[in-house]
Amino acid sequence: MKFVLEVKESKAAILMALLNDLPYVKTKPLSPYKAKVLEDLKVAVDELNQVFAGKIEARDADELLNEL
């Protein structure tokens, strides 16, 4: 099982030390770029789920491309 945790920078070293002491846990910090991509992907999936649920209206692809 994999987890993504958001931890204050001041507490990260303590948490990493604790997790590294557990023989059944592997840790690997994300780069700032990968963390941003992951967060953006989460937002996109949340918006798509809202469209499917009818809570927000989807935009037309032509409208999106014209905006770019």
Stockholm file with secondary structure:
# STOCKHOLM 1.0

chainA/1-68         MKFVLEVKESKAAILMALLNDLPYVKTKPLSPYKAKVLEDLKVAVDELNQVFAGKIEARDADELLNEL
#=GR chainA/1-68 SS CCCCCCCCHHHHHHHHHHHHTSTTCCCCCCCHHHHHHHHHHHHHHHHHHHHHTTSSCCCCHHHHHHHC
#=GC SS_cons        CCCCCCCCHHHHHHHHHHHHTSTTCCCCCCCHHHHHHHHHHHHHHHHHHHHHTTSSCCCCHHHHHHHC
//
